[in-house]
Amino acid sequence: MRRLLSRISAWRRRRAAAGSPRPDGPPRPLAENLEENLKALRDLFGSAPDLIVRRFRPGAAPDVEAALVYLDGMVHDNVLHQHILVPLLREEPAGLKRRPRRAQLARRASERLVAAANVSEVADLEKVGYELLAGRAVVLFDGCPTGLTVSAKGWAARPVEDPGTESVIRGSREGFTEDLLTNITLLRRRVRDPRLRVEFLTLGRRTRTKVALVHLDGVSSPYVLAEARRRLRRVDLDSVLESGYIEQYIEDAPYSPFSTVGNSEKPDVVLGKLLEGRVAIMVDGTPFVLLVPYLFIESLQSAEDYYSRPFLTTVVRLVRIIAFILSALLPALYVALASYHQELLPSALAITLAGTREGTPFPAIFEAMTMGVIFEILREAGVRLPRPVGQAISIVGALVIGQSAVQAGLIGSLMVIVVAFTGLATFAVPALVDVVVILRVVFTLLAGVLGFYGIVLGLVLVGAHAAAISSFGTPYLWPLTPFSASGLLDIFIRAPLWVMRRRPAGLHPAAEVRRGRRPRVPRRGRRPGGAG
């Protein structure tokens, strides 16, 4: 069946490629005639009104007609004026009597006239169109088969701000933006190491989105790096509008509820992963950076864990683990106890549970599923609506609906408490919200049919599935399976930094040791370097 599905997918890709030809077909060289080149550009852009052509005659060759071409709104007017037009219109010094030939105008302008840092020659019409869409200006000369492309980007961009999805009390408040070069700068500013490598790719037949593969040479796993390159080269689609497009193409288990590709919009988090031996994938147009390999335990960790003292971090991490277990199993436990295993409860609690359910017309599993759906609707409404309105609806809506349902006798009051506590526990593990919702439904259904036996069966199946998947060659549940004693120093507890001297062995880093030993602290009553 898997082979049949792969053949069908390959046939669909071939059919899509045949039906929508790539824009980068055979090269179309620029003509020597300026009018032909301008007409070809207008045809390429469909006579777009924002395609601006500014004709002029360069001072170095007044008898030659030239044109400055750019897309309005994508370039900076001051750059066009000060660094391109003014130098080109200025006459060369009197000592330079020899005028350049027409075929050499582009090279002469690039070497002597244009006062911009990023200038390159171009001789292909399709490449000219791509450069215009990338925010560059193009200078064409009559009689010259090559043109100049000058970086003049000037569109509005969001400044570096505090990311909304990864809030911290202690740590950096900077987040990535939608500009790829700005994001790379945020990384280089923190790691002043020339071995930070950035490899650029272009993905998307229509969008031609720029993608950067970032790794730390001498630290990242060679296997993970080679596998990331291989998977990215195999990505074949029309558009890449967000890093989620690429994530769905390169993940190891696309049909699993567990994500095998991580993401973050904080530079310090991405650098921490790179320094452990991982590889980052950055996409132009989105602040979310992909990280591989990605392990399950990372969903329960936070960047702030490594900025605080280990004792406090260990307590908070254990709270997250308990919150994850409760958010996935609490409704199922309630259904199993209310429907099948009342004898396991103390007498007083059993009487209270029976009293809360007295007069309710629906079974416990129906109550749990209905309240779960209502809670998810309120949560989705709170996310999609404007922030002030969404918060009011999510809080007030939950209170009003829960109180009204209890007063009407449709559900028990204890069920409302269970759902509310489950929702609070879910908010403690935001990286696992999607997984928790699916697991909660599965465990609740199994508990409604088989009681505790159904919950145990679900735990066995989910555990076996998680142990069977991997992320870029690393087992998803490492260091639990396969077991690694050194890896446990950063799982349920967070050992002091000087104890975790080696990088995670499960990631197969090129360099294992990352820290030295902790300096010796002088004994009480003694002064450093003295007799005390």
N, C-alpha and C positions, 0 to 999 in steps of 0.2 A: 504493500500500500504506500509506504514512504517513497519507494522508487517511482511508482505511478504518479504521485503528487509532484515529485521533483521534475518529471518529464513534462507534466502539464504546465508547471511554472515556467520551464525553459521555453516551451512552445509559445506561451503568452508573451514572454519577453521578446522573442524573435518577431512575433506578429506586431507587437507595439513598436519595436524598432523599425520595422518595415513601413508601418503606417505613419510614423512621425519622424522624418529624417532629422539627423543631427544638424544643428546650425553650423558646426565646424566641418563642412564638407571639403571638397577640393579647394586649394588656395586660389584666391582671385587677386592677382597682383595689381597694384596701382598703375594707372596709365600715366604717361608723361603729360597729357593734356589736363589742365586744371578743371575745365568745365566737365569733362567726362567723369572725373573723380567726384565732383560735387553732385552731379546728376545720379551717379551710382549710390552715393550716400543718402540722397533724398529718397531714392527708390528702396534702399535697404530699410529705412525708418518709416516708409510710407508717408512721406511729406509731413512729418511730425511738426506741429507748430512750435515746439520747444527746441528744435534743432536750429541753432543760430550760426549764421555764416557771416563773418566780418572780413570784408575784402580790404587789402592794403597793398602797398608797394614797399618792399624792404629798402632801407637806406643803402645797404651794400650793393644792391642791384636795382636801381630805380626803373629799369625797363622790364622788369619781371613782375608779373602779377602773382599775389599770394592770397591765402585765405586762412583765417583762424576759425576753426569749427569747434563748437562745444554744445552741450545740452544745458539750457537755462535752468537754474536752480540747483545744479549739481557741481558748480564750480564757484570759486571765490572771485568776485569782480576785481578786487585789489591785486590778486595774483596775476590775473590776465593783463591788467594794465601795467603794473610796475615791473613784472618779471618777464613778460612775453612781448607785448606790443611796443612799449617804450624802447627796449633794447633793439628790437628788429627795425623800428622806424629810424633809429639813430644812425647817422652815417659813420662809416669806419674812419679811423684816424687818417690824416693826410698822408702819412708815410706809407700806408698800404695802398699802392697804386693799382696793384693787380686785382682785378675783379674775379670772383669765383665763377667757374662754369656752372650752367644751370643744373647739370646733373649732380653737382657737389654743393648745392645751396643748403640742403638739409644738414649735411655734415658741418659746413662752415658755421651755420647758425647754432648748431649744438655745441661746437667747440669754442666759439668766440663771442656769441651775441646773447643767447638766451640765459638770463640770470636766475635759473632755477636749479635746485639740487637734484631732482629726479627727472632726467631727460633721456629719451631713447628714440632710436629710429624705427620706423615701421614701413613695411612694403606690401602688406596684405590688406585688402579691403575689409575682410571679416575681422581681422585684428583691430583695424581702426574703429569699427563699430563697437567691439568689445571694450576698447579703451575709453571710448566716449561714455559708455554705460557705467564704467568704473569711476567716473568723475575726473577724467583727464581731458585736457584740451589738445587738439590736433592742429598742426600747422602744415599746410600743403603749398607747394610751389609749382608754378607752371613750368613745364619742361623738366621736372625732376620726378623720377619714379619712386622716390621715397619721401616720407613725411616725418614730422617730429611729434612725439607725444610728450606732454608736459603735465606733471602732477599738479592739479589745481583744485583739489577737493574742497568743497565749501558748503555742503548741506548741513542742516541742523542735526545735532546729535545730543542724546541724553547725557548729562554729566555723570561722573562717578558718584554713586549714592549708596546709602545703607541698604543692603538687599532685604527684601520683604519676607523671604522664605526661610532664612537662616539667621534668626535674631540671636544675639549673644549679649551677656552682661559684661564679660571681660574678653577683649580681643579686638581685632580689626573691624572697623565699620565700613570698609570699602567693599563694593561689589562690582562685578563685571558689568559692562554696558553692551550695546548692540554693535559696537565697532570692533572689528577683529584686531586691528593694529593697537588700539587703546588697551585691549585686554592683554595682548602680548607684552605691552609696555609695563602693565601692572605686575606681570610675572617677573620680567627682567629687573625691575626696580627692587624686588625683594631677594632675588638670587643673583648675586654678582659673580656668576660663574660662566665663563665662555663656553662651557660644555653643555649648556642648556640649548638643545637643538630644536629647531622649528622647521618642519617640512610642509610646504604648501601643496594643496591639491585643488582641483576645480571639479565640483560635482553638480549634476543637474543639467540636462540637455538644454533646457530653456532658461532657468534662472542662473546657471553658471556660477554657483555660489562658491566662494573661496573657503576652504577648510584647511586648518592647520593641525598637524600631528606633532605634539610637543612631548619631548622626553629628555631625560638627563643622561647624557652619555657617560658610560662607566658605572651607572647605577641601575638603570632600567633593564629589565630582563630582555635579552636578545630574542628569545622565542616570542614573548608578548609583542615586542615591537614588530617583528616580521609578520606575525599573525594579524596585527592591526593594519599594517600596510596591505596585506593580501585581501582582507575583507573590505577595506575602503576602496580598493581598485575594482572590486566586483560590484560595487553599488552602481546600479543603472536605473535611473528614474528621471522624469521630466523636471521635477522641481525639488529643491531643498529649502524649505521655508523656516525650518527650525531644527535643532539638533535631534529632536525626537524622530524625525524622518530617518536619520542615519542610525539611531539607536535600534529601531525596529529591523534594520537590515543586517546589523552586525551582532546582535545578541545571540547567545548560545541556545536559549530555551524560549522561543517566541510564544509557545502555547502554555507556558508556566505562569502561575500568578506571581512568582518571585522574579524580581528584576535582576538580571546578571550584568547590567551596565549601570554604573552610578552616575550621578550628576551633581553639580554644585555651581553656585554663582558667586563664590567667595575666593579671592586669590590665595589667601592663606591656606584654605582647605585644599585647593588644587596643588599648591606647592608641597604641602605635607604629604599628599599622595605620591607626587613625583619623587620626593626624597625617599619614599619607601620602596620605589622600584616600579611604580605604575606608569601608565601612558595616558596622556590627556588628548582629547579631540575637541578642538575649538571650531565653531562655525560662525561665519560672519552673519550678523543679523539677529543674534540671540545671546543673552548673557549666561545661558546654561551650558556648562562645559561637561563633556562626557569623560568618564574615568573608567579604565579597565586595567586589571581585573577588578571585579566587585564582589565582595563576600557578604554573607547574610549579617554577620555581626556588625558591619559598618552601618547598618540601618539603626542600630541602637547606640551608636557613638555620636559624639558632637565635637566640633573643633575646640570648644571651650573645655573639654575634658583634659586637654594637654596644657592648658594655661593655668589651671587651678591645682591646688595641692592634691596628692593622690588619695587621701582618706575621704575628702568630700566628694571627689569624682567617683570613687568606688560606690559610695552610698547612692549617689544620683543615678549611676548606671544600673545598680540593682533595682532601683525604683522603676526605671524604664523597662527592664526585663519583666518585672511583675506587672506593670501596666500593659505590656504586650500580651501576656498570658491571660489577664483578666478581660481585656477587650475582645479577645478571640473566643474565650470559653465561658464567660460569665452567663450570657443568656442560655447557652446549652446546658450548663449546670442547673440553672433554675428550672428549665423544662424537664430535665431528667428527674430532679427531686420532686417536682410538683406532680409529675405524671406516673412515675414508676417506683421511686425509692423513698417514699415518705418515712419508712421505718428507720432510715439512717439519720433522721433529724432528731434532736432532743424534743421531748414532749412539748415543752412550752413553745418552741419554735414551730413545731408541726401544727399546733393549735392556732398560732398566729397566722401561719401560711394558709390554713384552711379557712380562717375567718376572712382574710383578704380576698379569697377566691369565691366566697359564698355569694351566690346570686349572679356570678358572671356567666354569660351564655356560651362562651367560646372556650375551647381547650387551651392549655398553656402554650402549645407550639404556635397556634394561630395568633395569640396575643403577642408572643415574642416576634414573630415575623412581621406582623402589622406595625408594631411600634418601631421595629428596626427600619422599615420602609419609610415611615413618617419622619424618623430622625434623619435619615439620609436626604429626604426631600428638603427638610429645613436646613441642613448643612449645605446642600447644593445652592439653595436660594441665598443663603448668607454669603457664599463665595461669589456668585454671579452678579448680584445686585451691587449698587454703589456701597462703599464701606459703611457709612453711617446707617443707611437703611438696612443693609444686610445684617449687621450686628443686632439691630433692634428686632428684626423679624426672627432671627434664629433663637434669641433668648426669650422674647415675649411669646413667640409662637409655641415653643416647647412647653412653657409654663401653662399657657391657656389650654392647649390641646390635651396635655396630660391631666390637668385638673378637671376639665370637662368630661373626659373619658371615664375617670374614676367616679365622678358624681353621677354620671349616667348609668353606671353599673356595667359598662362594656368590658373593662379590664380591672384587674386588681391593683391596689395601690403599691404593693410590693413590686409588681412588674414595672411600674413607672420608675421606681428607685433603681431597679436593675438596669434599665435602659439608660437612665441618666448617668449612673456610675460607669457604665460601659462607654458612653460617649466621652466622659472626662478622661478615662484611661486611653482612649484612642487619640485624643489630642496630645498626650504625652509622647507619642511615637509618630510624629507627622510623616516620617519617611516610609512608614508601613501602613498608611491609612488604606490604600487600595487593597493590599494583601489582607488586612484585618477584616475588611468588609466581606470578602469572598470566603475566608475561613470561618467567619462568624455564621454565615448562612449555611455552610456545609455542616459544621458541628451542630447547629441547632436542628437541622433536618434529621441528622443521624440520631441525636438525642431524643427527638420526638418519636422515632420509630423503634429504636433499640435501647434507649436509656443510656446508662453509663457504658454499656458494651459498645454502643455506637460511637461515643466519644473516644473510647480507647481505640476502636477501629480507625476512626478518622485521624487520630494522632499517629498511629502506625503508618497509614498511607501517606500522610503529609510528610512525616519524617523520612520515609523511604524515598519519596519523590525529591525532597530537598537534597538528600545525600547522593542522589544519582546524577544531578546536574552539576555543571562546572561553568566557570567564567574564564575564557581564554586560557584553558589548560589548568586552572587552579580549582580544586574542589570547592563547591559553594559553601559547605559547612566547615571548612578548615578554620581552626585547628582541632575541632571536635572529631571530625572524621575526614581524612585520617588524623589520628591523634598526634598532637605535638605539645609537649610539656612547655616548651619555651613560648609557644603562641598563646598559652593560657594567661600569660602575664598581662595581656591587654584585652581580655574577654570579659569575664564576670567582674574582675577587679582591674584597676589601673595601677600597675606597679610604678614606683618612682622612675623617672627618666633615666637615671644612671644605672638602673638595673636592666632596662631594655636596651642593651648595648647593640644588639644585632637587629637587622631588618627582618620582617616576617619571612621565614624560610619558605612558606607556601607560595610566595610570589616569585621565587627563583631570581632574586636580584643579582646583578653582576658584582656588586660589592656588598658583603654581608655586614661588616662592622660599620656602625654609623656614629657611635659616641665613645668617648673615653670613660675611664673610671672617675668616680666622685672624689674630689680632693679630701684628704683626711682632715677631720675637724679636731682641733686641739682639745685635750681633756679639760674638764672643769678645774679652774684654779691655776691653769698654766697659760702663759702668754706665748703667742706664736714666736718661734725663734729664740725664746729665752728659757730660763730655768723656772720661772713662775714664782 
